[in-house]
Amino acid sequence: MAELYLVRHGQASFGAANYDQLSERGVQQSVWLGEYFAQRRITFDRVICGTLRRHEQTVDGIRLGMGHPNLSYEQHAGLNEYDFQGLFAALGDDHPELTRMATGSMRDHYRALKQVLQLWSEDKIRGPVSETWAQFQQRVADARAAIQRGGGQRVLAVSSGGPIAVTAQQVLAAPAASAIALNLQVRNCSISQYFFNADAFQLATFNGIPHLDHSERHDFQTYG
């Protein structure tokens, strides 16, 4: 069977005008991950990522750490994150407490996000959204199918917390609530490992950070 390393992007820029770029910490996380792969002589036949800037920057860091800065990669929009800002905007005046929480601390933001995702999964957001929960589920499934069809014995894919959580949920045939819970646990630059062929997709490990599992790198274990 082929092997997939599904990686979340490095820490993005929470609270900044442009969230979609890696922080300095996020860049370092991705370089260390590339070094981890190089130290263990893990190479990839195929590299794929979403179309967001933080995905591309994470691939750049991994390539640099591996010592292969020109390693080619392809992109698939199915690996992109859902529009969390759009979901909050679509609440309108229905849930003012969630809107207030979303602009608070990171802890408050994620508490609000969990409730918004629950509303979204139940089609209870009345305002316009860029995609429904069902459409999000489908595009993640389409991205997984593209990985299965695309060839390569060892594949690296860089995505975001939402698609990574939904991939695990779909592979395990778990309910939507599982995807929401897992989404909020996915760490920056973490690795989820799968084995697959044309007919099967099996989870081996989830949300590992072996390249950050050192006392001196504790401050680099992030979720944003």
WOVEN-V650384 format. One record per helix or strand of 2 or more residues. SS is the DSSP state (hx for helix, st for strand). FROM is the first residue (numbers start at 0). LEN is the number of residues. If there is no record, write none. Layout:
# WOVEN-V650384
SS/FROM/LEN ; SS/FROM/LEN
This chain:
# WOVEN-V650384
st/1/7 ; hx/23/16 ; st/45/4 ; hx/52/14 ; st/73/2 ; hx/76/3 ; hx/83/7 ; hx/95/7 ; hx/105/16 ; hx/132/17 ; st/153/6 ; hx/160/11 ; hx/175/8 ; st/190/6 ; st/200/8 ; hx/209/3 ; hx/214/6
